[in-house]
Amino acid sequence: MAQAFDPVDPLLAWREEFPILATCTYLISNSLGAMPRAVYESLRQYADAWATLGVRVWGTAHEDRPTWWDLKRAVGDKIAPLMGAAPGTVLMQENASIANSILSSALDFSDQRRDKVVVCDQDFPSDVYSVTRMLPPHMRVEVVRSRDGIGIETDDLLAAIDERTRLVSLSHVLFRSAYVVPAAEIVQKAHQVGAQVLLNGYHSVGVIPVDVAALNVDFYVGGTLKWLCGGPGGVFMYVRPDLLPTLHPKMTGWFAHQRPFAFDLEQFDLRDDAYRLANGTPAIPALYAVQPGVEIITQVGVEAIRAKSLRQTRLLIALADAGGYAVHSPRQDDRRAGTVTVNMPEAYAVSRALLARQFVIDYREGAGIRIAPHFYTTDAEIHAVMAAIADILADGSWKPFSKDRAFVT
């Protein structure tokens, strides 16, 4: 069936590396990327290192993996080229809330003339929670609101960034619609008025080209969970190198100490490198598990992934239009990342019926069904999921799910 639709596509050679693709139609890489087969071997290396070296593993390299003490930096260095970052500027964290909280605790909010943080109403809520809950009492939050539920007007964003702004915290790609925010314009305006910018790259790195150095962005937090096929527990935090000495985190731990094994309770001297924003003992198994996906994305290349993603998301939009379904994602290529969100009557129930038929997608309230092909997706799968939606609506097989509103991703 794939040959009926797919052009000659060398990226499909990677399908064999992802076991789940043999059991279902996997169109949910914007939520959890497919697991690479090599994760089994990577986690075996973790277990072998622990089993054979015991506590010595903290300072002893094992096979082709660095010491456990260096793993947060080493994995960050693997991700850095995918986002245009220099070696040594990306540090791994356990999740975005922790990364955001560490960063927020490290910023100086003492200037009473800069009492504003700018966010938008389409950001992932956890990013807003973790940043704004760390703010001192005098700070206020300005929420820029979407006019259409898909994107944020550039003029609205830029107008909100003024001389009272201390920090702009926004998603690089909005999670419901895959709208790509105008990052370069945001950073430029923020810097003009003396503010700093934190971008969340969970829905960007690995599916669209990102160059943090060219953007001159101050801070960038993303994760391996989605488009990097790395699973949970792999969050990366970039800090522009010249800003690192200005950061004094209150949320911290012994990994951030210049002399951690001095166990000095009286003197806490922060490190000068990216470990300055480390905390306590990291989740080592996750740092092993995330690496095969990052390595595959590096080999495939983000430019090739982006080209295929644009072609397949255009196809999804065309098929949605043909079916008469609303499209809640940008139609312009330069404003659309890797997901197309489609909406139709009884969209929630239709999403459950799709899952029952082994089409793995998800539903987001107020938006619709998110469909996210990746480099391993065939055109036949795109056609199949859209045909299944039409069948479900036509034969009424959505009806048993119409009252089921239990939480399912």
C-alpha positions, -999 to +999 in steps of 0.1 A: +000+000+000+029+024+008+041+023-028+007+036-039+014+070-023+050+074-012+077+089-035+111+074-033+118+081+003+152+071+018+140+081+053+117+051+054+147+028+057+148+039+093+114+023+101+130-010+111+147+008+140+114+015+157+095-016+169+061+000+175+057+009+138+051-028+131+021-030+154+001+002+148-001+034+128+020+057+150+011+094+144+018+109+178+055+119+178+045+153+190+036+137+223+060+107+226+084+098+198+086+061+189+112+042+208+144+032+189+153-004+191+188+006+203+173+018+236+173-019+247+211-020+243+217+014+258+198+005+290+218-028+291+250-007+291+236+012+320+228-019+339+261-035+331+280-005+342+262-004+376+265-042+380+302-044+372+316-011+386+292-003+414+300+031+429+331+034+408+309+041+378+307+077+388+343+082+379+349+054+354+339+054+317+321+022+306+321+010+269+315+041+248+297+060+275+313+087+297+314+086+335+281+091+353+294+123+367+299+137+332+267+123+316+246+155+320+271+175+300+280+147+275+244+141+265+239+179+263+268+180+239+251+154+217+220+176+215+238+209+211+244+206+173+207+200+167+199+234+181+230+254+169+245+255+204+282+254+212+297+224+231+294+229+269+264+252+267+236+226+271+230+207+303+205+179+309+177+183+335+150+159+347+120+177+333+111+212+320+094+223+353+127+216+371+147+234+344+124+264+344+123+266+382+161+265+384+164+292+358+137+314+374+154+310+408+187+321+392+174+354+377+177+388+393+142+403+397+153+431+421+149+460+396+114+473+406+112+491+373+111+458+355+081+441+371+066+422+341+069+387+327+052+381+293+036+347+285+008+336+261-024+318+266-013+290+241+018+280+261+019+246+277+005+252+312+033+236+331+058+261+316+037+290+329+032+274+363+069+267+368+081+301+358+054+323+373+052+305+406+088+313+413+084+350+408+087+374+438+055+392+449+061+425+431+063+408+397+032+406+374+024+384+345+010+397+312-008+370+292-009+377+254-041+360+241-046+343+208-072+359+185-080+326+166-069+298+189-042+288+165-014+314+167-004+346+184-004+378+164+032+390+161+021+426+167+004+416+199+035+399+212+058+427+203+035+453+218+035+434+252+073+436+254+082+470+268+106+487+291+089+472+321+095+436+309+121+415+327+114+382+310+096+368+280+087+331+284+071+315+253+069+282+235+089+282+203+061+260+188+026+260+203+016+226+215-021+226+204-016+239+168+021+236+160+023+273+153+059+285+151+062+318+169+084+346+154+113+339+177+138+362+160+115+392+162+107+384+198+143+382+208+152+413+189+124+434+205+131+420+240+168+429+238+160+464+224+141+471+257+165+453+280+145+421+286+155+385+283+139+356+265+132+320+275+120+298+247+105+263+252+116+240+224+098+207+232+079+209+199+107+224+178+141+207+182+142+176+160+114+186+136+123+222+126+157+238+122+167+257+154+198+278+158+200+294+193+233+311+185+218+328+154+187+338+174+208+352+202+182+338+226+191+340+262+177+307+274+162+277+256+146+246+273+135+216+254+131+178+257+139+145+240+104+132+248+088+140+214+106+147+181+140+134+194+125+100+201+143+100+235+116+093+259+109+110+293+136+123+316+157+140+290+153+178+292+180+201+279+187+236+290+208+261+270+221+293+285+238+319+264+274+316+275+280+352+284+250+351+308+261+321+328+281+341+354+251+363+361+229+334+372+227+325+409+202+297+414+184+293+447+171+259+435+203+240+434+223+210+447+257+194+452+263+188+415+265+226+411+293+230+437+328+237+426+341+211+452+312+187+457+332+162+476+344+188+501+309+186+517+312+221+529+280+234+546+294+269+552+306+278+517+287+272+485+308+282+454+289+277+422+307+262+392+316+284+363+304+260+336+269+247+326+269+226+358+263+259+376+226+252+369+227+215+380+209+203+411+212+170+429+220+134+417+205+130+381+183+102+368+211+082+351+189+056+334+170+083+315+203+098+303+212+064+288+177+059+272+176+093+255+208+089+235+198+064+207+170+087+195+193+118+195+219+098+175+193+088+149+179+123+145+215+135+140+222+110+113+189+116+095+194+154+097+168+180+107+168+196+072+157+163+057+131+158+085+117+193+080+114+188+042+094+156+046+074+170+075+063+200+054+052+177+025+032+154+048+016+181+068+005+198+035-010+164+025-029+162+058-043+197+054-054+189+018-071+157+030-088+175+059-101+202+035-114+175+012-132+159+041-147+192+053-129+192+086-116+224+103-079+227+104-065+243+137-029+245+125-012+272+104-015+268+067+017+287+060+047+265+058+070+289+078+045+291+106+037+253+109+059+228+127+053+190+126+016+186+136-017+192+120-047+195+143-080+187+127-115+191+142-148+177+133-181+169+150-176+146+180-138+149+176-131+135+211-152+103+204-137+100+169-102+101+185-111+072+208-124+052+179-092+059+160-072+045+189-094+014+190-084+009+153-047+012+162-043+047+148-023+063+176-031+100+177-043+123+205-070+148+213-066+183+229-096+201+243-104+232+224-084+222+194-092+187+180-073+156+170-035+161+167-018+141+139+019+142+139+039+123+112+076+120+116+105+109+093+095+073+096+058+079+086+046+067+051+022+087+030+000+056+030-004+061+068-015+097+062-042+086+037-052+057+060-059+078+091-079+104+072-099+076+055-105+061+089-119+094+102-144+095+073-154+059+080-159+065+117-181+095+111-201+077+084-207+044+102-213+059+136-186+039+153-177+070+173-210+067+193-199+043+220-171+067+230-192+099+231-197+099+268-162+086+277-142+116+289-116+098+309-081+111+306-063+094+277-033+109+260 
